[in-house]
């Protein structure tokens, strides 16, 4: 499934969403709090592309894990922002190169280690 497309098997009943919101948020003391909670719940349930954001989050977590395992992305121990920025830029460039050089592989190939 590509970003921007969703597969929804059946339309969501707005009356059911509102009933659920009333049940969940009836304990809130103010009417405006209950209304904003209902709007928030509607947004979560009806927003197109929300599932893709969840998938994208999992993908970005896998990317950072891969960058850390192969390229020591989280291994910077300096204290300066310029040093961290330099490290992050080099690791990101190495990761981008490895993904472009080996597009069919799911993980970055290990770099040769010098003896």
JOCORLIN-V405849 format. One record per backbone hydrogen bond with DSSP energy under -0.5 kcal/mol. CO is the residue of the C=O (numbers start at 1). NH is the residue of the N-H. Records with the same first field share a line. If there is no record, write none. Layout:
CO: NH + NH
This chain:
2: 5
6: 8
7: 9
12: 14
13: 17
14: 18
15: 19
16: 20
17: 21
18: 22
19: 23
20: 24
21: 25
22: 26
25: 28
30: 34
31: 35
32: 36
33: 37
34: 38
35: 39
36: 40
37: 41
38: 42
39: 43
40: 44
41: 45
42: 46
43: 47
47: 50
49: 53
50: 54
51: 55
52: 56
53: 57
54: 58
55: 59
56: 60
57: 61
58: 62
59: 63
60: 64
61: 65
62: 66
63: 67
64: 68
65: 69
66: 70
67: 71 + 73
68: 72
72: 75
73: 76
80: 84
81: 85
82: 86
83: 87
84: 88
85: 89
86: 90
87: 91
88: 92
89: 93
90: 94
91: 95
92: 96
93: 97
94: 98
95: 99
96: 100
97: 101
98: 102
100: 103
102: 105
